[in-house]
Amino acid sequence: MTEIFSLDATAIAGEVRRKRVSACEVTRTALERADGLNPRLNCFSAIFHDAAMSAASEIDRKIDRGIDPGPLAGVPFGVKNLFNVKGVTTLVGSKILQEAPAEKQDATAVARLKDAGAILIGANHMDEFAYGFTTQNAHYGPTRNPHDLDHSAGGSSGGSAASVAAHVVPLNLGSDTNGSIRVPAAFCGIFGLKPTLRRLSRAGAYPFVPELDHVGPFARSVRDLALAYDLIQGPDPADPFCLQRPVEPTLPTLERPVQALRAALLGGWFQDGADPEILAVTDEVASALGARQTVSLTGVAEARAAAFCLTAASGAALHLDHLRTRPQHFDPATRDRFFAGALLPASVIHRVRQIRLAFRDHLRAIFQDFDVLIAPVAPTSAPRLDQTTLKLGDREVPLRPNVGLYTQPLSFIGLPIVTVPVNRTNGLPIGVQVIAAAWREDTALRVAAQLERDGIAKSPIPAFLREGG
């Protein structure tokens, strides 16, 4: 049964539907893998043994009765522990919420995957309140990278990415405010999608920065990524922030060749200080897509600074009561950044929104000339867990805030972005951002699929799995 986890979600569902394996067998194996690997990786904060087996039994009963179980029949998945799960307390990586009541219903994104036949096996570890890029949590410890246990899995959705990379589950749900899907996808060597802001419902997902929060999927193949995204799409009256756009399926478009693609490499800010190997890999992707131009955006530094301010201020406002009454129960790194945000005057936030509009309009003009832009996800591959600083050219800077150097300015204006893992035979994985214009997830996914078909983008198998671990 272990071999089934070399398959992607679409293939697993096909095996279950054809009764070559039961949903119960798949789920039982996934739970055993989660139990066995979690002490090593620390990627799950909770594993739902009874609920998962009950849901799997129902899938098998449907198949026996000739009822369509859905396109993800029997496929195990996990969710970052900021998505509500019925009957479970949503920790959001915190100590403060440990005694909060269990949730009364699933988050919309979780419910939609369950409705498609997927089996939720657990909630995944994360940075406290999603404020971080490394999933080094002061309360619950770090999530370790499946490719090297001494290195970070990235954050804040580190547990989600690690569980997919380690072949525990083929699908997972994360969130991205400043890079929290793209960074862990890159560090763990999997595909991740940050959709357009307001495209997917966030109902039942614990907020961090409502103006910047996105939810999206992780997978080991573009086909799975597109399928999960398509299933989560759709208007949701429970989330007034989600635009009431019709479902626009992307999966049927993946096989269409990308013709006359106008691609460009982002230079300037998005290359300054990056490790040479990061730049080489990004150039490889850009060249494969026929990118003949390098574009340097204006106002990137201001956009990133503005995103920092909005993140700190919005997070502080959300947690102000607990900051006043229980400051000792926060992760110190999270608490101090919230304190700083609470001191920002309203005039700063007004300026932040002006910068945001100007940077959005600048990118809109760029996308008049290009279909996709290519950039690194991070200036380095996954850092060591004991690493505290990062070399950016001849500068040494604090590690944690600067991991998101190349993701944060783009989150700020809500563009759809796919992280593609580049097929490296040695060393840690490297991820590249495929950036499209707003509402053009289909373009970013088709480009990612082309890179996957050409053998350039591929999710590598961790060494311990190749060695039978």
C-alpha positions as CSV (number, residue, x, y, z in Angstrom):
1,M,0.0,0.0,0.0
2,T,2.9,2.4,0.6
3,E,3.5,2.5,-3.2
4,I,0.2,4.3,-3.8
5,F,1.7,7.4,-2.3
6,S,4.0,7.7,-5.3
7,L,0.8,8.5,-7.2
8,D,-0.8,11.9,-7.3
9,A,-4.3,12.6,-6.0
10,T,-6.0,12.2,-9.4
11,A,-4.5,8.7,-9.8
12,I,-5.3,7.7,-6.2
13,A,-9.0,8.7,-6.8
14,G,-9.0,6.6,-10.0
15,E,-7.7,3.6,-8.1
16,V,-10.4,4.0,-5.4
17,R,-13.2,4.5,-7.9
18,R,-12.2,1.4,-9.8
19,K,-12.1,-0.6,-6.5
20,R,-8.4,-1.5,-7.0
21,V,-7.9,-0.2,-3.5
22,S,-10.5,0.9,-0.9
23,A,-10.7,4.4,0.5
24,C,-10.3,2.8,4.0
25,E,-7.0,1.2,2.9
26,V,-5.7,4.4,1.5
27,T,-6.7,6.4,4.6
28,R,-5.3,3.8,7.0
29,T,-2.0,4.0,5.3
30,A,-2.0,7.8,5.3
31,L,-2.7,7.8,9.0
32,E,0.1,5.3,9.7
33,R,2.5,7.5,7.7
34,A,1.4,10.6,9.5
35,D,1.9,8.9,12.9
36,G,5.2,7.4,11.8
37,L,6.7,10.6,10.3
38,N,5.4,13.3,12.6
39,P,7.9,12.7,15.3
40,R,10.6,13.3,12.7
41,L,9.1,16.2,10.8
42,N,6.7,17.8,13.3
43,C,4.3,18.7,10.5
44,F,0.9,17.8,12.1
45,S,-0.6,19.5,15.1
46,A,-3.5,17.0,15.2
47,I,-4.3,13.8,13.4
48,F,-7.9,12.8,13.0
49,H,-7.9,9.0,13.1
50,D,-11.5,8.2,13.9
51,A,-13.1,11.0,11.7
52,A,-10.9,10.1,8.8
53,M,-11.7,6.4,8.9
54,S,-15.4,7.1,9.3
55,A,-15.3,9.4,6.2
56,A,-13.4,6.8,4.2
57,S,-16.0,4.1,5.1
58,E,-18.7,6.4,3.7
59,I,-16.8,6.8,0.4
60,D,-16.5,3.0,0.1
61,R,-20.2,2.6,0.8
62,K,-21.1,5.1,-1.9
63,I,-18.9,3.2,-4.4
64,D,-20.5,-0.1,-3.5
65,R,-24.0,1.4,-4.0
66,G,-23.0,2.9,-7.4
67,I,-23.1,6.5,-6.1
68,D,-20.5,8.9,-7.5
69,P,-18.1,9.6,-4.6
70,G,-16.6,12.7,-6.2
71,P,-13.4,13.5,-8.2
72,L,-11.2,13.2,-5.1
73,A,-12.7,9.9,-3.9
74,G,-10.6,8.6,-1.0
75,V,-7.8,11.0,-1.4
76,P,-6.2,12.0,1.9
77,F,-5.5,15.7,2.6
78,G,-4.4,18.0,5.3
79,V,-5.0,21.6,6.2
80,K,-3.0,24.3,7.9
81,N,-4.3,24.7,11.4
82,L,-6.0,28.0,10.8
83,F,-8.8,26.4,8.8
84,N,-11.8,25.5,10.9
85,V,-12.5,21.8,11.2
86,K,-15.8,20.7,12.7
87,G,-15.3,19.3,16.2
88,V,-11.7,20.6,16.5
89,T,-10.2,23.7,18.1
90,T,-8.4,25.9,15.6
91,L,-5.0,26.6,17.3
92,V,-3.5,28.8,14.6
93,G,-0.1,27.7,16.0
94,S,-0.8,29.5,19.3
95,K,-0.9,28.7,23.0
96,I,-3.6,31.3,23.7
97,L,-6.3,29.5,21.7
98,Q,-5.7,26.1,23.3
99,E,-8.8,26.3,25.4
100,A,-11.0,27.8,22.7
101,P,-14.2,25.8,21.9
102,A,-14.3,23.3,19.1
103,E,-15.5,24.6,15.8
104,K,-19.1,24.0,14.8
105,Q,-18.5,23.6,11.1
106,D,-15.7,23.3,8.5
107,A,-14.2,26.2,6.7
108,T,-15.6,26.5,3.2
109,A,-12.4,25.4,1.4
110,V,-12.3,22.3,3.7
111,A,-15.9,21.5,3.1
112,R,-15.6,21.7,-0.6
113,L,-12.7,19.3,-0.7
114,K,-14.6,16.9,1.5
115,D,-17.7,17.2,-0.7
116,A,-15.4,16.1,-3.6
117,G,-14.7,12.9,-1.7
118,A,-11.3,13.8,-0.1
119,I,-10.6,12.5,3.4
120,L,-9.2,15.0,5.9
121,I,-6.5,13.2,8.1
122,G,-5.1,16.1,10.1
123,A,-4.3,19.7,10.8
124,N,-0.8,21.0,10.1
125,H,1.7,22.9,12.1
126,M,2.4,26.6,11.4
127,D,4.0,29.8,12.6
128,E,2.0,31.4,15.4
129,F,-0.9,33.3,13.9
130,A,0.7,32.8,10.5
131,Y,3.3,35.5,11.3
132,G,6.5,34.0,10.0
133,F,8.4,32.4,7.1
134,T,10.1,29.4,8.8
135,T,7.5,27.5,11.0
136,Q,9.9,27.7,14.0
137,N,7.2,27.9,16.6
138,A,8.2,28.8,20.2
139,H,5.3,26.7,21.6
140,Y,5.4,23.6,19.5
141,G,8.9,23.5,17.9
142,P,10.0,23.7,14.3
143,T,8.7,21.8,11.3
144,R,11.6,20.1,9.6
145,N,12.3,19.9,5.9
146,P,11.8,16.4,4.5
147,H,14.9,16.9,2.3
148,D,17.1,17.7,5.2
149,L,15.9,17.6,8.8
150,D,18.4,20.2,9.9
151,H,16.7,22.8,7.5
152,S,13.5,24.8,7.6
153,A,10.4,23.7,5.8
154,G,9.5,27.4,5.3
155,G,6.4,29.1,6.7
156,S,4.0,30.0,7.8
157,S,2.4,26.9,6.1
158,G,5.4,24.8,6.8
159,G,3.6,21.7,8.1
160,S,1.3,21.7,5.1
161,A,4.1,21.8,2.6
162,A,6.2,19.2,4.5
163,S,3.4,16.7,4.7
164,V,3.0,16.9,0.9
165,A,6.7,16.7,0.1
166,A,7.0,13.7,2.5
167,H,4.3,11.8,0.6
168,V,2.0,11.7,3.6
169,V,-0.8,13.4,1.6
170,P,-0.9,14.5,-2.0
171,L,-2.9,17.6,-1.3
172,N,-3.0,20.3,1.4
173,L,-4.5,23.7,2.1
174,G,-2.4,26.6,3.2
175,S,-2.7,30.4,3.4
176,D,-0.5,33.2,1.9
177,T,-0.4,36.7,3.3
178,N,3.2,37.7,2.4
179,G,4.5,34.4,1.0
180,S,3.3,31.7,3.3
181,I,2.3,29.3,0.5
182,R,5.2,30.1,-1.9
183,V,8.1,30.0,0.5
184,P,7.3,26.5,2.0
185,A,6.4,25.2,-1.5
186,A,9.9,26.3,-2.7
187,F,11.8,25.0,0.3
188,C,10.0,21.6,0.3
189,G,10.1,21.2,-3.5
190,I,6.4,21.1,-4.3
191,F,3.9,23.1,-6.3
192,G,1.9,25.8,-4.6
193,L,-0.8,28.3,-5.8
194,K,-1.5,31.7,-4.3
195,P,-4.6,32.7,-6.3
196,T,-5.8,36.2,-7.0
197,L,-6.9,38.1,-3.8
198,R,-10.7,37.6,-3.3
199,R,-10.9,34.7,-5.7
200,L,-11.4,31.9,-3.1
201,S,-13.6,31.9,0.0
202,R,-11.8,32.5,3.3
203,A,-14.9,31.7,5.4
204,G,-13.7,29.7,8.4
205,A,-10.1,30.5,7.9
206,Y,-8.6,32.4,10.8
207,P,-7.6,35.9,9.6
208,F,-4.2,37.5,9.8
209,V,-4.3,40.6,7.5
210,P,-7.8,40.6,5.9
211,E,-6.6,43.0,3.2
212,L,-3.9,40.5,2.1
213,D,-4.9,37.0,3.2
214,H,-5.2,34.3,0.5
215,V,-6.0,30.6,0.7
216,G,-4.7,28.1,-1.7
217,P,-3.5,24.5,-2.4
218,F,-0.3,22.6,-2.3
219,A,0.4,19.5,-4.5
220,R,3.2,17.4,-6.1
221,S,1.8,17.9,-9.6
222,V,0.2,20.7,-11.5
223,R,-2.8,18.5,-12.4
224,D,-3.6,18.1,-8.7
225,L,-3.0,21.7,-8.0
226,A,-5.4,22.8,-10.7
227,L,-8.0,20.2,-9.6
228,A,-8.0,21.3,-6.0
229,Y,-8.1,24.9,-7.0
230,D,-11.1,24.3,-9.3
231,L,-13.0,22.4,-6.6
232,I,-12.5,25.2,-4.1
233,Q,-13.6,28.0,-6.5
234,G,-17.0,29.5,-6.5
235,P,-19.1,32.3,-4.8
236,D,-19.7,31.9,-1.1
237,P,-22.3,33.9,0.8
238,A,-20.4,33.2,4.0
239,D,-17.5,35.3,2.8
240,P,-18.6,38.8,1.6
241,F,-14.9,39.5,0.8
242,C,-14.9,36.8,-1.8
243,L,-15.9,38.2,-5.2
244,Q,-19.0,36.5,-6.6
245,R,-17.2,35.3,-9.7
246,P,-18.4,32.1,-11.6
247,V,-16.2,29.0,-11.5
248,E,-13.6,29.2,-14.2
249,P,-12.2,25.6,-14.5
250,T,-8.4,25.5,-15.2
251,L,-7.9,21.7,-15.3
252,P,-9.2,21.3,-18.8
253,T,-6.8,23.9,-20.1
254,L,-3.6,22.4,-18.8
255,E,-2.8,20.3,-21.9
256,R,-3.1,23.2,-24.3
257,P,0.4,24.2,-25.4
258,V,1.4,27.7,-24.3
259,Q,1.9,29.4,-27.7
260,A,3.3,32.9,-28.4
261,L,3.9,33.3,-24.7
262,R,5.1,36.7,-23.6
263,A,7.3,36.0,-20.7
264,A,9.8,38.3,-18.9
265,L,12.3,37.8,-16.1
266,L,12.1,40.2,-13.2
267,G,15.4,41.9,-12.4
268,G,16.5,44.5,-10.0
269,W,15.0,43.9,-6.6
270,F,14.1,40.3,-7.5
271,Q,17.8,39.4,-8.2
272,D,19.8,41.6,-5.9
273,G,21.6,39.6,-3.3
274,A,20.3,36.2,-4.3
275,D,22.5,33.1,-4.2
276,P,24.1,32.4,-7.6
277,E,22.3,29.0,-7.8
278,I,18.9,30.7,-7.2
279,L,19.6,33.1,-10.1
280,A,20.8,30.2,-12.3
281,V,17.6,28.2,-11.7
282,T,15.4,31.2,-12.3
283,D,17.2,32.0,-15.5
284,E,16.7,28.4,-16.6
285,V,13.0,28.7,-16.2
286,A,12.8,32.0,-17.9
287,S,14.9,30.7,-20.9
288,A,12.6,27.7,-21.2
289,L,9.7,30.0,-21.5
290,G,11.4,32.1,-24.2
291,A,11.8,35.2,-22.0
292,R,14.0,37.6,-23.8
293,Q,13.5,40.6,-21.6
294,T,14.4,41.5,-18.1
295,V,12.0,43.9,-16.4
296,S,12.9,46.0,-13.3
297,L,9.8,47.1,-11.5
298,T,9.7,50.5,-9.8
299,G,8.5,51.1,-6.3
300,V,9.2,47.6,-5.0
301,A,11.1,48.7,-1.9
302,E,8.2,51.0,-1.0
303,A,5.6,48.3,-1.6
304,R,7.5,45.8,0.6
305,A,7.8,48.4,3.4
306,A,4.2,49.2,3.1
307,A,3.2,45.6,3.3
308,F,5.3,45.2,6.4
309,C,3.5,48.1,8.0
310,L,0.0,46.9,7.0
311,T,0.9,43.3,8.3
312,A,2.1,44.5,11.7
313,A,-0.8,47.0,12.2
314,S,-3.6,44.7,11.1
315,G,-2.2,41.8,13.1
316,A,-1.8,43.9,16.2
317,A,-5.4,45.2,15.9
318,L,-6.7,41.7,15.7
319,H,-4.9,40.5,18.8
320,L,-4.9,43.7,20.9
321,D,-7.0,42.3,23.8
322,H,-4.6,39.4,24.3
323,L,-1.6,41.6,23.8
324,R,-2.9,43.6,26.8
325,T,-3.9,40.7,29.0
326,R,-1.7,37.8,28.1
327,P,1.5,39.0,26.4
328,Q,3.5,36.2,28.0
329,H,1.6,33.6,26.1
330,F,2.7,34.8,22.7
331,D,5.7,33.6,20.8
332,P,8.1,36.4,21.7
333,A,9.0,37.0,18.0
334,T,5.3,37.3,17.1
335,R,4.4,39.5,20.1
336,D,7.2,42.0,19.5
337,R,6.2,42.6,15.9
338,F,2.5,43.0,17.0
339,F,3.6,45.5,19.6
340,A,5.5,47.5,17.0
341,G,2.4,47.4,14.7
342,A,0.2,48.7,17.5
343,L,2.3,51.9,17.7
344,L,1.9,52.8,14.0
345,P,-0.2,56.0,13.5
346,A,-3.2,56.0,11.2
347,S,-1.3,58.4,8.8
348,V,1.1,55.6,8.0
349,I,-1.7,53.2,7.1
350,H,-3.2,55.9,4.8
351,R,0.1,56.2,3.0
352,V,0.3,52.4,2.8
353,R,-2.9,52.2,0.8
354,Q,-1.7,55.0,-1.5
355,I,1.5,53.0,-2.2
356,R,-0.5,49.9,-2.8
357,L,-2.7,51.5,-5.4
358,A,0.3,53.0,-7.2
359,F,2.2,49.6,-7.3
360,R,-1.0,47.8,-8.5
361,D,-1.4,50.2,-11.4
362,H,2.3,49.8,-12.3
363,L,1.9,46.0,-12.5
364,R,-1.3,46.4,-14.5
365,A,0.7,48.4,-17.1
366,I,3.5,45.8,-17.2
367,F,0.9,43.0,-17.9
368,Q,-0.2,44.9,-21.0
369,D,3.1,43.7,-22.5
370,F,3.6,40.3,-20.9
371,D,1.6,37.2,-19.9
372,V,3.8,36.0,-17.1
373,L,6.7,37.3,-15.1
374,I,9.4,35.0,-13.6
375,A,11.2,35.6,-10.3
376,P,12.8,33.6,-7.5
377,V,10.6,32.7,-4.6
378,A,13.4,33.4,-2.0
379,P,17.0,34.6,-2.2
380,T,18.2,31.2,-0.8
381,S,17.2,27.6,-0.5
382,A,15.9,26.3,2.8
383,P,18.1,27.7,5.6
384,R,19.3,25.7,8.6
385,L,17.1,25.7,11.6
386,D,19.9,27.3,13.7
387,Q,20.5,30.0,11.1
388,T,19.6,33.5,12.2
389,T,21.0,35.7,9.5
390,L,21.0,35.7,5.7
391,K,23.7,36.9,3.3
392,L,22.3,39.2,0.6
393,G,25.3,39.9,-1.6
394,D,27.8,41.7,0.8
395,R,25.1,42.4,3.4
396,E,24.1,40.2,6.3
397,V,20.5,40.7,7.4
398,P,18.1,39.0,9.8
399,L,16.9,35.8,8.3
400,R,13.2,35.5,9.2
401,P,11.8,38.7,7.8
402,N,14.0,38.6,4.6
403,V,13.0,35.1,3.5
404,G,10.0,36.8,2.0
405,L,12.0,39.4,0.2
406,Y,10.7,38.4,-3.3
407,T,7.2,37.3,-2.3
408,Q,5.9,40.1,-0.1
409,P,5.7,42.9,-2.7
410,L,3.6,40.7,-5.0
411,S,1.2,39.5,-2.2
412,F,0.6,43.2,-1.5
413,I,-1.3,43.6,-4.7
414,G,-2.9,40.1,-4.8
415,L,-1.6,38.7,-8.1
416,P,-2.0,34.9,-8.8
417,I,1.3,33.1,-8.6
418,V,2.3,29.4,-8.9
419,T,5.5,28.2,-7.3
420,V,7.2,25.6,-9.4
421,P,9.9,23.3,-8.0
422,V,12.9,23.0,-10.3
423,N,14.2,19.5,-10.9
424,R,17.6,19.5,-9.1
425,T,19.4,16.2,-8.7
426,N,21.5,17.4,-5.7
427,G,21.0,19.7,-2.8
428,L,17.9,21.4,-1.5
429,P,14.9,22.2,-3.7
430,I,14.6,25.6,-5.4
431,G,11.3,27.3,-6.3
432,V,10.5,29.8,-8.9
433,Q,7.5,32.1,-9.1
434,V,5.3,32.1,-12.2
435,I,3.4,35.4,-11.9
436,A,0.3,36.2,-13.9
437,A,-2.1,39.2,-14.2
438,A,-5.0,39.3,-11.8
439,W,-7.7,36.6,-12.4
440,R,-5.4,34.7,-14.8
441,E,-4.7,31.7,-12.7
442,D,-5.3,29.7,-15.8
443,T,-2.3,31.3,-17.5
444,A,0.0,30.6,-14.5
445,L,-1.1,27.0,-14.2
446,R,-0.7,26.3,-17.9
447,V,2.8,27.7,-17.9
448,A,3.6,25.5,-14.8
449,A,2.1,22.5,-16.6
450,Q,4.3,23.2,-19.6
451,L,7.4,23.4,-17.4
452,E,6.4,20.1,-15.8
453,R,5.9,18.4,-19.2
454,D,9.3,19.6,-20.3
455,G,10.9,18.1,-17.2
456,I,12.1,21.5,-15.9
457,A,9.6,21.6,-13.0
458,K,9.3,18.5,-10.8
459,S,8.7,17.7,-7.2
460,P,11.7,15.7,-6.0
461,I,11.4,12.7,-3.8
462,P,13.1,13.2,-0.4
463,A,16.2,11.0,0.1
464,F,14.7,9.1,3.0
465,L,11.9,7.9,0.8
466,R,14.2,6.9,-1.9
467,E,16.1,4.9,0.7
468,G,12.9,3.2,1.9
469,G,12.3,5.4,4.9
